[in-house]
Amino acid sequence: MEATATLSLGDLDAPAEVLAFAREQRVVADRAEALLLRAAVVWADQHPAESLEAAEVLRTSGYAGGFGDTAVPVAGPGAPLVAEFSIAEFAAAVGLSTEAGKRYVGQALELRHRLPRLWKRVTAGELPAWKARRVAEQTISHALTPDAAAHVDRHVAPVAHRVRPVVVDRLVDEAIARHMPEVADATRRAAAEGRHFTIDHDQVSFAGSRRGVSSRTPRSAAKVEERRPRPERSEGAG
């Protein structure tokens, strides 16, 4: 296939032909990536937690050898567990490390089971898989509840083809605030407790002073600014 692509490129004389060829290959690559995501879902469906239970029955019945595998969560709450050994097999088949393969299968399951609107756009060829996977990674890493994940899916899916990562981050924060208030409150408290002042004793100026670094939340910084003494205005000042 590579040789054919090279030969085809060699036959292109006009810049417009090269761009048309590049666009066509981009479509082919996006289609292949969407199919790979679907393959990851099918593979996970073929290796669910129940498959381990069946293997354990065989082992304890004396019909199979030892079995030490476990079912692992690779996506967010509500997504199915997957047999751990199958992750390494799939990763090797697609040229990924086991950890990267786990993330990939997890993102595929996250899209299929918890972000159905994004999944529909990917499988319809309307959205590049990598953009959908980027959103899935955020909803997984923040362990969003099903309601919170649905909130992100509902708002980001229509604009996912052009949305920037910072917008996804804001949507995730909004989903946590609306649907996971206890997590949002804990995050605020942790941020407040994280204020500190660090003195670097290894860097001393010629005057004998040491460098200090202060870390404050915006609210505490505003309070410090309010308490800061202001220079008196002279009578002639405008």
Buried (B, 14 or more C-beta within 10 A) or exposed (E): EEEEEEEEEEEBEEEEEEEEBEEEEEEEEBEEBBEEBBBBBEBBEEBBBEBBEEBEEEBEEEEEEEBEBEBBBBBBEBBBBBBBBBBBEBBEEBEBEBEEBBBBBBBBBBBBBBBBBBBBBBBEEEBBBEBBBBBBBBBBEBBBBBEBBBBBBBBBBEEBEEBEEEBBEEBBEBBBBEBBEEBBEEBEEEEEEEEEEEEEEEEEEEEEEEEEEEEBBEEBEEEEEEEEEEEEEEEEEE
